[in-house]
Structures are given as structure tokens and as C-alpha cells.
Amino acid sequence: MRKIKSVPDLEKWKEQIISKEKQHEAIISVCGGTGCHAYGCHKVKNQFAKTIRENGLAKKIRLKFTGCRGFCERGPIVTIQPQGIFYQRVQGKDIPLIISETVKKGKVLEHLLYEDVITKRKATSEKDIPFYKAQQRLVLGNNGLIDPGKIEDYIGVGGYQALAKAIFEMNPDQIIHEIKASGLRGRGGAGYLTGNKWENCRKAPSDGKYIICNCDEGDPGAYMDRSLMEGNPHSVLEGMIIGAYAIGANQGFIYVRHEYPLACKNAEIAITQAKKAGFLGKNILGSGFSFEAEIAKGGGAFVCGESTALIASIEGMVGEPRSKQIHTVTQGLWGRPTNLNNVETWANVPLIINQGSQWFSSIGTEKSKGTKIFSLVGRVKNTGLVEVPMGITLREIIFDIGGGPQNGKAIKAVQTGGPSGGCIPASLFNLPVDFDSLTEAGSMMGSGGMIVMDEGSCMVDVAKYFVHFLKGESCGKCLSCREGLKRMDEILDGIIQGKANGESLVLLEELAEVVADTSLCGLGKTAPNPVLSALRYFRSEFEEHIMKKKCPAGVCIPLIQYSILEEQCTGCGACKKICPAQAIEGEKKQRHRIQTALCSKCGSCKDICKANAVMVQ
Amino acid sequence: MDFKHVDTIIEKHQGKRTALISIFHDVQDEYNFLPEGALTKVASRLQMNTNDIYGVATFYKAFSLTPRGDHTVTLCLGTACHVRGGLNLLRELKSHLRIEPGQTTADGKIFLQAVNCLGVCAIGPVMFVDGEFHGGMNSIKAKRIIEKIGRKRNGVKHEEN
């Protein structure tokens, strides 16, 4: 690899890469995101490589193994350039056909196209698919175009141009001014103005400063940071180098969850390559500015997403948060000024520097600028990663992009903000998605998890889920969080067991208030949010559990019963065979019956029944 | 047990105290858990109090102080997997394997763990078995996978991904 020493050098390298890319007659990109891995994209990629080799097309076709394309529900995903054909659910047997028909003859294979559920219309390219139509993929878009293991691919799409611009055409104050003017707010959840944070860190006097990229994506139900770090690590790194230059830091850390081995690996490769190319290390691009970056692995503690706990963890200590009377921008890692931003925040920086703050601030709402990536998951048809302009409504995300209910049951709520957020009921789906509206509704933007719930989801169960989660993740430093969450968990458990009484909710609300008021860090302060928002919008569900000892959604095990509908049962015997408790009786081709006393309520019969005859009440 | 690999690991991280978590990860990769002998060695090499070493080793969920089974079955209990029936799966796996999460079956074959999120939320409920993701799980599919690994010989190679 060549070492880039100046802007014209970088320009020349980019041109060479583009002209080399143009020599290929076709580019086949196989999505290598983790979702697609579960569907066997490794096999698909290997099969492509083999078929290309066997057909003697190695020089004519470039095979790319890209990062996550977002539409995880339909994986493995394959795109063919230059036509831009989008194939989904590709299997090994389809590959010879793709090569012989699509690549050689330009013929589109109908059976691999996405078909719209309502209109039954087939979509040839990404832009025709409703899931992608309403999105604005500024940060995620390059994921599908580049092989994360090849810096050349990133250079080819304009990578490191922003760094060159920042270093040679701007001074640190101008960069900070640009980030401030863009209105970029931290994507990790709190939504603090990034430019202000940078400015405070720059102003803090010290003999050394640090920057940190927070990739400890602990929010259950969210995986945007994972996909960015796995699919486009150079964009994050470029943002970090620009930030370091503006703040005056010479050392940076990328803190990655240990559960994300591919993100660790790709970030490591990106660091090595950027160093070789002269974007990292001493005398970057011949400017005299030096910056080193390294990876710090997490140990599986949710609380380490909090900045001071994360810093303690990098220092090799127990991840306990500390008081923020003095902010980390003044006194952070090893007592020195430290600027910490989330993966997505860093990835937005090169875009702002390249295209200007005015362009960036033209997207979004008055106080929330740019786009936001959400992980749209749960009980919705099209699951995956979506990137939308701020201000779009929840309805547009869930119904236009997400395609609505997953299996016919009406959608009743969406959970945003992870364990610090809350559930927003369907009646508020016209709410614009931005930092302030979501907070007003009793939830929050958070890092971007959007978990859709339908009539089959019990809100008491969801509230209990989050409290149970946080109880396990509380570091134990503050009494109110450590003990308060335990008591809240017990009360919620009592409701689910059918043992609660009229006073339970009063006590629950009182405890929630104390935990929020008296905890030190964000984990405890926001811990009651899921419970309070569930009580605010779905109180009747709690009351039904307490007064009638019934779970209307059919989720809470002690309050439900399984039965078989006579008119639906075909007598196939599948349920009888699978039942681990031998609780089902009935002769072949006759109606089957569940003996309630023996039933362990495992749900196996419901999973296996093809006639939909198993009911939960 | 021979702990000479611990020295190599510590040297790889230049004996830095700040690399403690990374050192633990490497030790666990080598020995499958954090053996007592390895921890005391790390403590003496990094000139740390053994008590502090244990403090860190027990604070982070990634580390185990007891040996794990030959095969690791990780069940995701993230929110997306939860609303699609993750807890039901856990109940079934527990009764099928007769162990609690964090434990290994009596024959030493299967280590069961439940985690808060694997970050593959779109295809939940998700189970991660010996380096491979399985999406869209239900109790029947999960049992089939468990039965399959029960028949396999020990020492499954982890897929590089």
C-alpha cells in the first residue's frame, strides 16, 4: 500500500481506484452483515467465487463481501452492478443461474426479486423497494458499496477527503464551528450538542487529551453501531481523526463490546490500513499532526455504555460510574480531558465536513438535525436497519418502511430508547421522531432501538423485562438503584404471578420516583422510564392482571391457559407428538385436547400446529 | 494446569494494567475459563492485588471462573428476541438440558448462557451455537439444534467471521 503524503496524492489514488473498478464488467456484492450470516451468506459468497473461477470470469467480475445492507429480514442479499439489480433470499443453487443469466445476458431472475406484499409488484432495484424508498441512507449507504476489509473501496467512494479538507483547508476552530453550526447531536442517546462537547474539550488545559469512540452498544434490540463498525469502519475512524485534530488529542480508543467479534476485527484491520496509508500515526498526510488509535474490548457490562464507567473499564478497573461534577471533557481517561462520542456520531462527521453544515442542517427538524439510524425490530413485517431524516413520523417508519404488522395482529406500541426509554402507544404514532418529541412522550430517542409490539405483547411483561434487565446490570454502587430495582422487579413479578393487590401499583410508582431521583448515573436515573411509560399508557393492562388475574395478551404464564379449538383441529397429531409433558390426548384424525393439569405451557403445540388451532387465553 | 501461556499473553499486551480486560479475554480463550492459577499469575505480573483482580474478573459477565462445556449455546434475551418469545425458549432449554444459564451439563458437553443482546435483532429469537447464528427460533427448532450438537464429537471449530 502506498503512503499518502498530500492532497494531490490522495486525489490521484482515488482516480486510479475508480478507473480500475471500471475495468470490471460486473460487480457482485454479497451482504456480509451478521443477519445474513445466519442465513448462510458465507456459503453464497464461496459459491460465487467458485462459479466465477470455473467460468474463467475472475478478471471480468469483482466479487465483494460488504457490510450490512439493512434489510436483514430478506437475507442473504446480493446486488449486481452496474445494473443495480437487487436479489434477496439468494441460495447456493441460484448462483450458477445468476452468473449465466444475469451477469452474462443481463436477464433479471424474477424469483429472486422482492415482491411487494400488497401490490404484488416485483422490485428490480433497491430504490423500488418500499423498505428503502422512504429512507435517506447518508451514513449507512456506503455499507453496500464497500468491502470493509479494503481501504481502497472506501477511498473510491470519497473516503478520507473530509480529513484532507479539515487538515489543509480548515483550522481546529473552524472545524468546531462547522460541527456546531451543523446542529449535530450525540447519537448515543443523550443528544448533547457534539460541537459544544468538542469545544469544551479543546478549551480544557492539559498536556494530553484523548478521544473515545463508544461502540459498547448494550441496548438490547439495537445493532446500528455494530453494522457501522463492521460494514464501514473507516468512516468512523475518519470522523475520529478529524475530531482529534480539532480537539487537539493525539490518542484515541475504540471501545467495542466483546459480543461483536467481527466489529473488533474490522476496526483492527481499518486501523492497520489507515496507518499504512498515512491517515493515522505520525505526521498525518504530511501535516505534522499525529494521532494513534487502538481498540479496547469490553467485558459484557451494560453500565459501561455510560461514559465514566467506560473510562474506568479502559483503565482496567471495575466499570462503576463516578459523579460528573467535573465532566469528562475536563477530567476523563487517566484524569485528562477526554471527548467521547458514539459510533454513529463519529460517522456523521466526515459528511458534515465534506458537504457543509448548511447542507446537514437542512435535513431534519429545528432542534434535531440530520438522519438517524434505527433498528426496526420486533413484531413488524420488514425488520432491519433503517436510516431516516429526523422528524419523520413513527407511523411512516413502522408502516411505510416496516410494512406494518408481522402476522395480522394489530400493532399497539413501539418501544424506543432501550432500557432508558419507554413504550409509545399506537395513538401517538403521528409523533415526529426527534430528540425532544420522544422525551416529551415519556420515552427517548436513545441509541436507536425501535421494538414494535402488537396485541400479542404484554406491557406488564415488557416493563418487567426491562426492570429485570436493569436489576442485573446495576453496578451496585447506589443503594436506590441496587435495591430499588430489585423491589420493583418483585412487585412486577407479583403482578405477573397473579399475587398483587390494589396497592402494588402505588408502591411501584413511589419506588420508581425514588430510584430516578437518588441514583448517580444515567442507568438508575432513567431505569423507571419503561415502567412509568407503560403505566402512563397501558394502565388498564396492569389493572386487568391485578384485579381479574388475566393477561389479555396471553403472555404471562401463570395467568394463561392453552386449549385446542375444536372446529380448527385437523387431528394430525403433530401437537401430541411434540408435547414434552404428554398433556395432549386424542386419536388420529379426531379432535385433540389439552389436559390443563399436565400442561407446562411451553407453546410447542402452538408452534407446530399448521391449522392454527391452538389458542392461548 | 500449565500457565506458561499466561506469560505470552501478558507480554503481548506489554504488561499494561490498562489491558487487564483484554488479557482476561485472551486467557479465557486459551483455557476456556479463568483458572485460579492464571489469575494469581496475572496479579503478580501486573503487580496488582489479587482481590482487585477478582473484583474485575467477577464484575464483567464475559468471564467465567468455572470451566465451560465443549459447546456453548448462547440464547439472546434482547428486547426484540423477548417480544418474539425468547423467554419461552429459555424455559424449554433449561428443562431440556436440566441446567440453569451459566451452567454446563453434567456430561461436560453443553454450556448454556443467556445474554442481553447479540445484536442480530432483525431475525429474533436468536441462538448462537458454536460460532454460528440461528435466527427465527422456536422451541422445536432449538431442541433439534441441541440434539444435533449432542451427537457431535467434541472440539467444534469456531467459524471465522
Interface residues (C-beta under 8 A of the other chain):
Chain A: T34 G35 H37 A38 Y39 H42 C72 E73 G75 E217 G218 D219 P220 G221 A222 Y223 R226 R257 H258 E259 Y260 P261 L262 A296 K297 G298 G299 G300 A301 F302 S313 I314 E315 G316 M317 V318 G319 S375 L376 V377 G378 R379 T383 G384 L385 Q415 G418 G449 I451 M453 S457 V462 Y465 F466 F469 G472 E473 C475 I578 P580 S600 C602 G603 S604 D607 I608
Chain B: K16 R17 T18 A19 L20 I21 S22 F24 H25 G55 V56 F59 Y60 K61 A62 F63 L77 G78 T79 A80 H82 V83 R84 G85 N88 R91 E92 S95 H96 V115 N116 C117 L118 G119 V120 C121 A122 I123 G124 V126 E132 F133 H134 G135 N138 S139 I140 E159 N161
